[in-house]
Amino acid sequence: MNAALADPFAALNDAQRAAVEHRGAPLLVIAGAGTGKTMTLAARVARLVLDGADPNRILLLTFSRRAAQEMQRRCGALLHAALGLHATQGAPLLPWAGTFHAVGARLLREYAASIGLAPQFTLLDRADAEDLMGWVRQELELGSGERRFPLKGTCLAIYSRVVNAQAGVDDVVATTFPWVRGHEAELKRLFAAYVDAKQRQQVLDYDDLLLYWQQTMSEPALAQAIGARFDHVLVDEYQDTNRLQAAILRALQPDGRGLTVVGDDAQAIYSFRAAEVRNILDFPAQFAPAARTLALTHNYRSTQPILDASNAVIARAAERFTKDLHSGRAGAKPRLVTVADEAAQARFVADDVLLQRENGLRLRQQAVLFRTGHHGAALELELTRRGIPFVKYGGLRFLEAAHVKDLLSVLRWAQNPRGRLAAFRVATLIPGLGPASARRLLDAIETAADPLAALRGFKPSAAAAAGWRDWLAAHAALADAPWPGAITLARRWYEPQLERLHEDAAIRRGDLAQLERIAATFTSRERFLAELTLDPPEATSDESDAPHRDEDYLILSTMHSAKGQEWASVHVLNAVDGCMPADVATGHGDEIEEERRLLYVAMTRARHQLTLLVPQKFHLTQQAKYGDRHLYGALTRFIPEDIAQRHFERMAPAAALGAEAANTTPLPAIDLMARVRRAF
């Protein structure tokens, strides 16, 4: 057996190996940016399996389905090497690897009978949850008063924050939604009615998956039964967990034995999603004295000058786990480039990315990052004017396309006859059946002891009779159809409606075919609907922009969207106070600290070259009360003068504006006043 087979963990450094081989006591791994976090966690799982752990008793929790799949892939490769398996032999699978929400949905389905939950419950995606909130809001006539009441999207955001932060409505409104003050009593009434509507319809929204799981774990007998299923619980990106998720973990592993969490407090940037940085900061104290903390500090991504600057920025944090990233790889210092305004900033970035392209660095290896989406507007115009192709992160999600939602609603209504949103969507697709008739149907189903009997007994208008008979036949066939054949039946009923409603039906059919191919990879309708809701594909034929056909393109991204990514060269726009930190995030010390971490995340995306742009004049549009105004900016407070001098190369405004501005020919002096006098 060769060396690689003898030790598949040979590539691990000492700190990674210590994390992989740790046993027993609760373990916190502080994994700095670019330090091989994913490989370390996968190697730890592989080591546990090689040491005799049952893969069926390992729970691996991630924040995306793709992360879970990548973890499984890497773990499988290590086990293949360690066990000397042939290429055709499969490595042991990890059946309990997935996102918090996906695992929660699976457990709730299994324990539905014990917790009073309908086994056939369906899941609402975010858009459907908003619609149901709006429906309830309208029924309570909360928008008809003299004072402006928040719209359904804001109401759902407040509700979500209340659930995930485990906070009261009054506290959430005061700290996060202050413009909604005075509506707390109505919001509480709305949320109670929203919960009641979901329970009557036997549907759960995204937040319910965690809430119901946590509430299940608050019953000692159920907590013991669920916790006893797992010998090892491993959590990725622990700094992104919220209070609800932390409570679930404590209930699963009360003494922390077998618990491993991996994350980086310096990359905790999602408080707007109710992520709680205190979860990772307080982990050692929660499981003291047994807890062990290990830090991964060898960075495999960036040059040492980039890391020195990044270390210096995060070192000023008010509270953190002390670690300095190191790589030993030489390179140029990051640049601080001062420009006149946002237009000059855009010109400089366009010039610079083209220069690097001519020097052999493809556009796709370069990224431009900004605090919020509108900060890149001037750059987008400049790139378009100069014919520089780019892709900006964001766009229409797969589940938001009308035809995709239609087909999924067909499946959801067949699974859960009381699901009002899916039922209304499908009913109004039937030719001749309008919204009023659809509501009459749904009211009958809601009050009936047997919803299927109410469905069969419904009498539509003469105009809708033929379409209604077709739907009843399709619904009956769907109820008995095996999976994945059911989605073929659903498509067969829906495609005539697609042809009738959409001029571009031929294009949209491609998405339906893709949906059917995805469905074939799942074992049941329940698993398919749950997974697609929790982790949908990004793209659809309803693209927000025309499909990109260039051979190369520049990456534009918000700093939040850039987390987990890396590029050879990174430009960071608007490194000035008011943009970094954002002026809306300067009211509280915790918000300031998160803005510092956000800049740190942006800086550590760069492998070889990092450039921070400092416009002397820029516009602010974050707050409506200010209108569209401009300010004269100072370098961000996160890079004080001593850090700027020691760790950055500074470029003067003339140099930053390029040769055209630096070498302007002096203009002749004229006596304009005299010329004007002579004209009269």
C-alpha positions as MATLAB code, in Angstrom:
seq = 'MNAALADPFAALNDAQRAAVEHRGAPLLVIAGAGTGKTMTLAARVARLVLDGADPNRILLLTFSRRAAQEMQRRCGALLHAALGLHATQGAPLLPWAGTFHAVGARLLREYAASIGLAPQFTLLDRADAEDLMGWVRQELELGSGERRFPLKGTCLAIYSRVVNAQAGVDDVVATTFPWVRGHEAELKRLFAAYVDAKQRQQVLDYDDLLLYWQQTMSEPALAQAIGARFDHVLVDEYQDTNRLQAAILRALQPDGRGLTVVGDDAQAIYSFRAAEVRNILDFPAQFAPAARTLALTHNYRSTQPILDASNAVIARAAERFTKDLHSGRAGAKPRLVTVADEAAQARFVADDVLLQRENGLRLRQQAVLFRTGHHGAALELELTRRGIPFVKYGGLRFLEAAHVKDLLSVLRWAQNPRGRLAAFRVATLIPGLGPASARRLLDAIETAADPLAALRGFKPSAAAAAGWRDWLAAHAALADAPWPGAITLARRWYEPQLERLHEDAAIRRGDLAQLERIAATFTSRERFLAELTLDPPEATSDESDAPHRDEDYLILSTMHSAKGQEWASVHVLNAVDGCMPADVATGHGDEIEEERRLLYVAMTRARHQLTLLVPQKFHLTQQAKYGDRHLYGALTRFIPEDIAQRHFERMAPAAALGAEAANTTPLPAIDLMARVRRAF';
ca = [
       0.000    0.000    0.000;
       1.465    3.405   -0.977;
       1.786    6.376    1.379;
      -1.383    8.053    0.145;
      -3.430    4.974    0.945;
      -1.652    4.504    4.262;
      -2.532    7.989    5.470;
      -5.241    9.865    3.550;
      -4.849   12.660    6.105;
      -1.193   13.312    5.286;
      -1.963   16.702    3.710;
      -3.397   18.076    6.974;
      -1.313   20.559    8.937;
      -0.772   20.107   12.681;
      -3.755   22.239   13.755;
      -6.089   20.519   11.288;
      -4.909   17.093   12.427;
      -5.502   18.012   16.082;
      -9.104   18.933   15.201;
      -9.595   15.744   13.195;
      -8.275   13.445   15.926;
      -9.969   15.104   18.933;
     -12.305   12.802   20.842;
     -15.049   13.066   23.414;
     -15.310   16.567   24.855;
     -17.151   19.386   23.050;
     -14.898   20.961   20.434;
     -14.879   24.464   18.958;
     -12.743   24.895   15.831;
     -12.060   28.541   14.999;
     -11.353   28.311   11.275;
      -9.974   31.537    9.825;
     -10.666   32.563    6.237;
      -9.028   30.237    3.716;
      -7.694   27.799    6.338;
      -9.267   24.615    4.942;
     -12.384   24.494    7.104;
     -14.384   22.232    4.790;
     -11.589   19.701    4.382;
     -10.958   19.653    8.125;
     -14.599   18.977    8.969;
     -14.884   16.299    6.261;
     -11.675   14.682    7.496;
     -13.016   14.658   11.052;
     -16.148   12.818    9.899;
     -14.031   10.332    7.920;
     -11.780    9.752   10.936;
     -14.816    9.065   13.136;
     -16.109    6.469   10.649;
     -12.686    4.809   10.374;
     -12.556    4.620   14.174;
     -15.832    2.718   14.257;
     -18.563    5.388   14.359;
     -21.799    4.373   12.658;
     -22.447    6.787    9.726;
     -26.183    6.503   10.481;
     -25.532    7.997   13.927;
     -23.574   11.041   12.702;
     -25.541   14.287   12.316;
     -23.822   16.869   10.091;
     -25.557   20.254    9.946;
     -24.708   22.859    7.306;
     -26.241   26.069    5.950;
     -26.750   24.911    2.365;
     -27.485   21.651    0.648;
     -24.456   22.184   -1.580;
     -22.199   22.457    1.470;
     -23.564   19.156    2.797;
     -23.006   17.492   -0.572;
     -19.456   18.834   -0.802;
     -18.737   17.618    2.717;
     -20.049   14.162    1.789;
     -17.966   14.119   -1.392;
     -14.750   14.975    0.412;
     -15.471   12.560    3.239;
     -16.171    9.809    0.692;
     -12.881   10.488   -1.120;
     -10.949   10.181    2.149;
     -12.721    6.951    3.074;
     -12.093    5.544   -0.403;
      -8.381    6.194    0.040;
      -8.220    4.935    3.626;
     -10.164    1.730    2.931;
      -8.481    1.040   -0.416;
     -11.836    0.793   -2.186;
     -12.122    0.337   -5.949;
     -13.554    3.183   -7.986;
     -16.802    1.255   -8.436;
     -17.237    0.712   -4.697;
     -19.216    3.344   -2.856;
     -17.932    4.876    0.376;
     -20.228    4.828    3.432;
     -23.008    7.420    3.103;
     -24.030   10.006    5.700;
     -27.838    9.860    5.670;
     -28.137   12.649    8.251;
     -26.069   15.310    6.476;
     -28.060   18.414    5.519;
     -29.212   21.887    6.444;
     -30.827   22.667    9.792;
     -34.152   23.204    8.031;
     -33.999   20.018    5.939;
     -33.092   17.864    8.944;
     -35.819   19.587   10.958;
     -38.403   18.843    8.261;
     -37.372   15.187    8.196;
     -37.557   14.777   11.971;
     -40.900   16.562   12.201;
     -42.291   14.243    9.537;
     -41.096   11.208   11.515;
     -42.420   12.440   14.861;
     -45.595   14.089   13.511;
     -47.909   11.642   15.305;
     -46.245   12.362   18.672;
     -46.443   16.142   18.409;
     -49.922   16.584   16.931;
     -48.675   17.566   13.485;
     -50.476   16.337   10.371;
     -48.124   13.856    8.634;
     -49.132   15.262    5.227;
     -48.096   18.849    6.129;
     -46.638   20.902    3.297;
     -44.062   23.685    3.319;
     -44.542   27.295    2.288;
     -41.685   28.986    0.485;
     -40.942   32.597    1.361;
     -43.216   34.061   -1.317;
     -46.136   31.852   -0.290;
     -45.609   32.721    3.377;
     -45.772   36.410    2.418;
     -48.994   35.803    0.517;
     -50.573   34.005    3.467;
     -49.487   36.815    5.798;
     -51.065   39.278    3.372;
     -54.233   37.215    3.234;
     -54.571   37.205    7.026;
     -53.657   40.910    7.181;
     -56.490   41.654    4.767;
     -58.992   39.494    6.661;
     -58.192   41.430    9.862;
     -58.528   44.728    7.928;
     -55.242   45.946    9.352;
     -54.516   48.140    6.355;
     -57.783   50.056    6.506;
     -57.058   52.289    9.493;
     -55.981   55.917    9.485;
     -52.338   55.050   10.227;
     -50.142   53.298    7.672;
     -49.746   49.615    8.599;
     -46.666   47.672    7.404;
     -47.072   45.624    4.229;
     -47.049   41.823    4.193;
     -43.300   41.525    3.480;
     -42.384   43.670    6.471;
     -44.866   41.809    8.673;
     -43.313   38.471    7.704;
     -39.804   39.837    8.331;
     -40.828   40.936   11.838;
     -42.468   37.566   12.508;
     -39.355   35.727   11.275;
     -37.124   37.837   13.498;
     -39.334   37.168   16.525;
     -39.108   33.404   15.914;
     -35.406   33.086   15.082;
     -34.089   35.563   17.643;
     -36.455   34.193   20.325;
     -37.431   37.764   21.143;
     -40.719   39.529   21.820;
     -42.557   41.605   19.246;
     -41.986   44.766   21.308;
     -38.216   44.190   21.440;
     -37.902   43.340   17.741;
     -39.871   46.413   16.688;
     -37.856   48.689   18.991;
     -34.417   47.406   17.905;
     -34.841   46.370   14.262;
     -38.048   47.911   12.885;
     -38.397   51.222   14.761;
     -40.500   52.777   11.975;
     -43.278   50.294   12.886;
     -43.603   51.534   16.481;
     -47.186   51.915   17.626;
     -48.399   48.801   15.796;
     -47.146   46.205   18.293;
     -50.622   45.161   19.490;
     -51.924   44.746   15.936;
     -48.825   42.760   14.954;
     -49.341   40.354   17.849;
     -52.933   39.862   16.733;
     -51.792   39.354   13.132;
     -49.135   36.802   14.095;
     -51.583   34.816   16.234;
     -54.017   34.702   13.293;
     -51.174   33.773   10.893;
     -50.157   30.836   13.109;
     -53.792   29.751   13.378;
     -54.205   29.882    9.583;
     -51.100   27.748    9.036;
     -52.244   25.155   11.541;
     -55.741   24.957   10.042;
     -54.253   24.480    6.595;
     -51.619   22.007    7.841;
     -48.723   24.016    6.405;
     -45.407   25.123    7.886;
     -43.279   28.038    6.805;
     -39.473   28.141    6.724;
     -39.165   29.422   10.294;
     -41.593   26.821   11.655;
     -39.154   24.037   10.817;
     -36.772   25.340   13.477;
     -39.478   26.502   15.872;
     -41.345   23.182   15.854;
     -38.076   21.245   16.144;
     -37.008   23.353   19.121;
     -40.413   23.023   20.761;
     -40.277   19.252   20.234;
     -36.877   19.184   21.943;
     -38.313   21.049   24.937;
     -40.225   17.870   25.855;
     -37.656   15.758   27.806;
     -38.837   12.368   26.516;
     -38.755   13.480   22.874;
     -35.441   15.289   23.344;
     -33.916   12.121   24.783;
     -35.343    9.963   21.979;
     -34.050   12.252   19.218;
     -30.702   12.946   20.905;
     -30.129    9.218   21.425;
     -30.165    8.697   17.651;
     -26.848   10.515   17.228;
     -23.439    9.811   18.762;
     -21.781   12.728   16.983;
     -23.194   16.125   15.998;
     -21.060   18.386   13.786;
     -22.033   21.926   12.767;
     -20.520   24.015    9.978;
     -20.497   27.859    9.966;
     -21.460   28.003   13.640;
     -21.088   31.794   13.714;
     -24.182   31.967   11.469;
     -26.510   30.092   13.847;
     -29.356   31.921   15.548;
     -30.642   31.479   19.093;
     -33.205   28.912   17.996;
     -30.555   26.725   16.360;
     -28.274   27.012   19.384;
     -31.160   25.923   21.631;
     -31.737   22.867   19.409;
     -28.074   21.877   19.681;
     -28.049   22.243   23.458;
     -31.121   20.007   23.667;
     -29.513   17.425   21.363;
     -26.216   17.297   23.273;
     -26.827   18.758   26.763;
     -23.317   17.986   28.019;
     -21.680   18.704   24.652;
     -20.099   15.279   24.390;
     -19.682   14.374   20.727;
     -20.465   17.952   19.660;
     -18.134   19.712   17.191;
     -18.803   23.218   15.903;
     -16.675   24.929   13.276;
     -16.769   28.608   12.389;
     -15.092   31.997   12.549;
     -16.320   34.810   14.765;
     -14.492   37.252   12.450;
     -16.873   36.258    9.625;
     -20.136   36.679   11.567;
     -21.974   39.039    9.203;
     -25.580   37.845    9.136;
     -27.240   39.477   12.118;
     -29.913   40.794    9.733;
     -30.973   37.131    9.444;
     -30.983   36.876   13.270;
     -27.603   35.112   13.387;
     -26.149   35.512   16.881;
     -22.367   35.934   17.157;
     -22.606   35.234   20.895;
     -23.305   31.576   20.088;
     -19.706   31.059   18.977;
     -18.144   33.539   21.418;
     -19.858   31.908   24.409;
     -19.374   28.265   23.373;
     -16.333   27.623   25.630;
     -18.162   29.020   28.676;
     -21.369   27.091   27.913;
     -19.540   23.775   28.012;
     -16.832   24.646   30.534;
     -14.625   23.165   31.756;
     -14.669   20.282   29.267;
     -14.803   22.314   26.034;
     -11.664   22.557   23.926;
     -10.943   25.352   21.449;
      -8.588   24.920   18.487;
      -7.690   27.569   15.903;
      -6.807   27.052   12.237;
      -4.572   29.922   11.165;
      -2.601   28.683    8.138;
      -4.235   30.425    5.193;
      -4.033   28.666    1.812;
      -5.614   31.505   -0.165;
      -3.961   34.908    0.235;
      -0.492   36.427    0.182;
       1.028   37.512    3.486;
       0.678   41.281    2.835;
      -3.079   40.845    2.289;
      -3.307   38.788    5.481;
      -1.245   41.336    7.438;
      -3.679   44.103    6.469;
      -6.712   41.916    7.208;
      -5.279   40.833   10.573;
      -4.684   44.466   11.494;
      -8.287   45.420   10.668;
      -9.886   42.612   12.685;
      -7.440   43.019   15.587;
      -9.300   46.214   16.559;
     -12.518   44.221   17.168;
     -14.020   44.750   20.621;
     -14.298   40.989   21.281;
     -12.911   38.055   19.349;
     -10.952   34.808   19.464;
      -7.349   35.900   18.975;
      -5.766   34.482   15.838;
      -3.462   35.873   13.172;
      -3.660   34.274    9.756;
      -0.382   33.455    8.035;
       0.601   31.978    4.686;
       4.255   32.864    4.068;
       3.450   33.668    0.426;
       5.025   36.916   -0.777;
       3.160   39.558   -2.752;
       2.397   43.240   -3.122;
       0.775   45.287   -0.384;
      -2.928   46.013   -0.793;
      -3.645   49.371   -2.409;
      -5.622   52.300   -1.003;
      -6.664   54.337   -4.033;
      -8.129   57.808   -3.511;
     -10.377   59.059   -6.335;
     -12.408   62.214   -6.825;
     -15.898   60.711   -6.863;
     -17.911   57.633   -7.817;
     -17.540   58.303  -11.534;
     -13.760   58.429  -11.178;
     -13.931   55.282   -9.054;
     -15.792   53.487  -11.839;
     -13.266   54.666  -14.467;
     -10.326   53.516  -12.351;
     -11.807   50.056  -11.743;
     -12.641   49.604  -15.429;
      -9.107   50.654  -16.438;
      -7.534   48.408  -13.820;
      -9.476   45.240  -14.607;
      -8.681   45.665  -18.316;
      -4.994   46.202  -17.511;
      -4.934   43.017  -15.433;
      -6.733   41.186  -18.227;
      -4.033   42.259  -20.687;
      -1.469   40.957  -18.172;
      -3.061   37.513  -18.300;
      -5.669   37.629  -15.518;
      -9.075   36.706  -16.930;
     -12.055   38.832  -15.954;
     -13.665   35.873  -14.164;
     -10.686   35.788  -11.815;
     -11.444   39.352  -10.739;
     -14.266   40.657   -8.537;
     -15.608   44.032   -7.454;
     -17.293   44.043   -4.040;
     -19.569   46.649   -2.465;
     -21.565   47.108    0.723;
     -25.007   47.296   -0.911;
     -26.261   46.698   -4.444;
     -26.756   50.336   -5.465;
     -23.108   51.168   -4.655;
     -22.185   49.436   -7.911;
     -24.566   51.459  -10.110;
     -21.982   53.896  -11.490;
     -19.596   51.023  -12.196;
     -22.289   49.054  -14.025;
     -22.908   52.044  -16.304;
     -19.183   52.463  -16.985;
     -18.704   48.764  -17.746;
     -21.698   48.776  -20.080;
     -20.481   51.910  -21.866;
     -17.074   50.338  -22.449;
     -18.366   46.916  -23.443;
     -16.852   45.083  -20.462;
     -19.082   42.070  -19.722;
     -20.046   41.435  -16.105;
     -22.283   39.256  -13.962;
     -23.873   40.623  -10.814;
     -24.882   38.198   -8.104;
     -28.647   38.061   -7.687;
     -31.697   37.443   -9.855;
     -34.959   35.589  -10.015;
     -34.992   32.407   -7.973;
     -36.303   29.215   -9.522;
     -39.309   28.941   -7.210;
     -40.381   32.531   -7.910;
     -41.157   31.808  -11.583;
     -44.936   31.632  -12.082;
     -44.975   28.361  -14.039;
     -42.742   26.591  -11.515;
     -44.940   27.749   -8.625;
     -47.991   26.549  -10.558;
     -46.713   23.002  -11.026;
     -45.489   22.729   -7.455;
     -48.877   23.969   -6.243;
     -50.554   21.143   -8.153;
     -48.400   18.646   -6.245;
     -48.907   20.421   -2.921;
     -52.679   20.561   -3.214;
     -52.788   16.879   -4.107;
     -50.698   16.113   -1.007;
     -52.491   18.483    1.386;
     -56.128   19.274    0.437;
     -56.332   21.959    3.169;
     -53.370   23.958    1.850;
     -55.209   27.162    0.975;
     -52.502   28.984   -1.002;
     -51.707   26.046   -3.289;
     -55.420   25.329   -3.687;
     -56.259   28.919   -4.630;
     -53.425   29.058   -7.155;
     -54.491   25.829   -8.850;
     -58.222   26.547   -8.706;
     -57.788   29.875  -10.502;
     -55.842   28.088  -13.249;
     -58.986   26.118  -14.173;
     -60.690   27.754  -17.175;
     -63.849   29.589  -16.129;
     -63.156   29.405  -12.377;
     -62.566   32.896  -10.966;
     -61.258   34.129   -7.584;
     -64.739   34.366   -6.018;
     -65.586   30.762   -6.903;
     -62.155   29.642   -5.738;
     -62.691   31.267   -2.334;
     -66.134   29.624   -2.060;
     -64.461   26.269   -2.732;
     -61.697   26.859   -0.179;
     -64.153   27.965    2.506;
     -66.119   24.749    1.972;
     -62.956   22.647    2.267;
     -61.809   24.475    5.403;
     -65.063   23.865    7.292;
     -65.570   20.273    6.079;
     -64.638   17.268    8.201;
     -63.595   15.486    5.006;
     -61.816   17.920    2.647;
     -61.825   15.417   -0.252;
     -65.590   15.025    0.012;
     -65.963   18.814   -0.096;
     -63.727   18.906   -3.157;
     -65.774   16.285   -4.991;
     -69.071   17.905   -3.944;
     -68.205   21.399   -5.194;
     -70.472   22.736   -7.951;
     -68.724   25.247  -10.229;
     -70.401   27.483  -12.801;
     -71.323   26.048  -16.178;
     -68.346   27.824  -17.756;
     -65.947   25.972  -15.453;
     -67.681   22.568  -15.443;
     -65.489   20.875  -18.064;
     -62.247   22.193  -16.602;
     -63.368   21.204  -13.111;
     -64.078   17.609  -14.207;
     -60.584   17.407  -15.726;
     -59.066   18.664  -12.486;
     -60.994   16.193  -10.306;
     -59.764   13.325  -12.497;
     -56.185   14.610  -12.296;
     -56.422   15.110   -8.526;
     -57.685   11.544   -8.010;
     -54.901   10.148  -10.200;
     -52.261   12.193   -8.347;
     -53.454   10.932   -4.969;
     -52.721    7.316   -5.945;
     -49.740    7.802   -8.269;
     -46.333    6.434   -7.229;
     -43.348    8.768   -7.173;
     -41.926   10.209   -9.413;
     -44.741    9.336  -11.801;
     -46.963   11.836  -10.007;
     -45.071   14.810  -11.417;
     -45.593   13.489  -14.954;
     -49.347   13.399  -14.292;
     -49.197   16.903  -12.815;
     -47.383   18.200  -15.920;
     -49.930   16.502  -18.165;
     -52.742   18.433  -16.500;
     -50.845   21.721  -16.221;
     -49.300   22.081  -19.687;
     -52.597   23.001  -21.422;
     -52.975   25.798  -18.844;
     -49.374   26.862  -19.546;
     -50.094   27.067  -23.283;
     -53.237   29.092  -22.621;
     -51.668   31.587  -20.185;
     -48.117   32.205  -21.466;
     -46.964   33.286  -24.907;
     -43.471   31.915  -24.178;
     -44.796   28.512  -23.079;
     -42.176   26.681  -25.149;
     -39.378   28.300  -23.132;
     -41.112   27.697  -19.814;
     -41.600   24.005  -20.602;
     -37.836   23.642  -20.289;
     -38.090   24.507  -16.608;
     -40.873   21.976  -16.110;
     -38.752   19.292  -17.758;
     -35.869   20.249  -15.482;
     -38.204   20.043  -12.493;
     -39.237   16.533  -13.545;
     -35.596   15.458  -13.862;
     -34.875   16.804  -10.376;
     -37.929   14.991   -9.010;
     -36.590   11.649  -10.249;
     -33.642   11.958   -7.848;
     -35.916   11.941   -4.760;
     -37.539    8.947   -3.115;
     -40.895   10.565   -2.347;
     -43.082   13.552   -3.092;
     -42.669   14.786    0.495;
     -38.863   14.785    0.274;
     -38.930   16.458   -3.142;
     -41.253   19.287   -2.102;
     -39.393   19.858    1.155;
     -35.896   19.907   -0.351;
     -36.862   22.077   -3.305;
     -38.498   24.608   -0.991;
     -35.534   24.652    1.396;
     -32.757   24.766   -1.199;
     -34.102   25.755   -4.642;
     -32.008   26.100   -7.816;
     -31.146   29.699   -8.670;
     -31.836   30.052  -12.385;
     -34.981   29.910  -14.514;
     -35.994   30.755  -18.048;
     -37.430   33.955  -16.514;
     -33.946   35.476  -16.231;
     -33.775   39.000  -14.810;
     -31.244   39.801  -17.549;
     -30.536   38.324  -20.956;
     -28.436   35.146  -20.747;
     -24.719   35.955  -20.833;
     -22.904   34.627  -23.882;
     -19.455   36.242  -23.594;
     -16.420   34.036  -23.122;
     -15.354   35.997  -20.028;
     -16.957   38.361  -17.550;
     -16.181   40.410  -14.465;
     -17.808   39.482  -11.147;
     -19.790   42.140   -9.268;
     -21.064   41.183   -5.822;
     -22.226   42.505   -2.502;
     -19.876   41.697    0.363;
     -22.466   39.405    1.934;
     -22.855   37.390   -1.263;
     -19.073   37.105   -1.609;
     -18.666   35.124    1.624;
     -17.204   31.707    0.863;
     -15.827   32.872   -2.522;
     -12.328   33.856   -3.636;
     -10.737   35.618   -6.596;
      -7.194   36.406   -7.691;
      -7.907   40.145   -7.632;
     -10.530   42.018   -5.612;
     -11.575   45.672   -5.763;
     -13.623   46.995   -2.830;
     -15.690   50.101   -3.566;
     -16.414   53.022   -1.214;
     -14.042   52.287    1.669;
     -15.283   55.424    3.421;
     -17.338   56.167    6.512;
     -20.992   56.294    5.562;
     -20.560   53.306    3.263;
     -18.218   51.168    5.370;
     -19.641   51.217    7.964;
     -22.978   52.015    6.406;
     -24.550   55.100    7.961;
     -27.591   53.003    8.951;
     -25.375   50.736   11.078;
     -23.757   53.283   13.380;
     -26.396   53.427   16.096;
     -25.098   50.527   18.171;
     -21.686   49.078   19.015;
     -22.663   45.579   17.880;
     -23.640   46.921   14.465;
     -20.307   48.710   14.112;
     -18.457   45.499   14.960;
     -20.400   43.546   12.349;
     -19.494   46.151    9.731;
     -15.814   45.678   10.691;
     -16.198   41.922   10.180;
     -17.876   42.542    6.833;
     -14.870   44.535    5.597;
     -12.597   41.748    6.868;
     -14.602   39.183    4.880;
     -14.311   41.332    1.741;
     -10.544   41.752    2.144;
      -9.892   38.044    2.708;
     -11.579   37.092   -0.597;
      -8.412   38.209   -2.470;
      -5.643   35.770   -3.343;
      -2.998   37.997   -4.952;
      -4.155   41.596   -5.270;
      -6.457   43.702   -3.106;
      -7.518   47.276   -3.909;
      -9.701   49.483   -1.700;
     -11.219   52.551   -3.378;
     -11.709   55.793   -1.429;
     -13.891   58.333   -3.287;
     -13.608   61.829   -1.829;
     -17.220   62.579   -2.779;
     -20.021   60.029   -2.886;
     -23.797   59.823   -2.775;
     -25.926   58.338   -0.020;
     -29.346   56.836   -0.707;
     -29.699   54.408    2.205;
     -32.225   56.420    4.203;
     -35.282   58.067    2.760;
     -35.204   60.886    5.310;
     -31.920   62.098    3.828;
     -33.028   61.877    0.207;
     -30.338   61.489   -2.441;
     -27.422   63.489   -1.054;
     -23.658   63.555   -1.387;
     -20.950   63.718    1.263;
     -17.233   64.298    1.329;
     -15.792   61.041    2.574;
     -12.991   60.090    4.890;
     -11.211   56.740    4.865;
     -13.210   54.143    6.792;
     -12.638   54.202   10.539;
     -11.684   50.522   10.316;
      -8.391   51.507    8.673;
      -6.874   54.171   10.938;
      -3.769   56.025    9.834;
      -1.260   53.691   11.500;
      -2.733   50.639    9.697;
      -2.917   52.541    6.407;
       0.753   53.551    6.581;
       2.058   50.164    7.669;
       0.026   47.747    5.559;
      -1.152   49.582    2.416;
       0.329   51.203   -0.660;
      -1.393   54.568   -1.048;
      -2.080   56.083   -4.437;
      -2.568   59.843   -4.798;
      -5.692   61.192   -6.548;
      -3.850   62.218   -9.717;
      -2.267   58.799  -10.148;
      -5.562   57.116   -9.363;
      -7.376   59.063  -12.067;
      -4.943   57.826  -14.718;
      -2.576   59.430  -17.180;
      -5.278   61.533  -18.822;
      -5.893   63.453  -15.585;
      -2.259   63.510  -14.487;
      -0.843   64.953  -17.750;
      -3.426   67.598  -18.612;
      -2.007   70.401  -20.779;
      -2.273   73.846  -19.060;
      -5.143   75.911  -20.447;
      -4.580   79.475  -21.756;
      -5.693   82.385  -19.572;
      -8.186   84.821  -21.118;
      -9.905   88.020  -19.986;
     -13.484   86.776  -20.297;
     -14.919   89.853  -18.565;
     -13.412   92.143  -21.202;
     -14.807   90.013  -24.009;
     -18.271   90.190  -22.528;
     -18.058   93.995  -22.170;
     -16.992   94.333  -25.821;
     -19.971   92.262  -26.935;
     -22.358   95.063  -25.920;
];
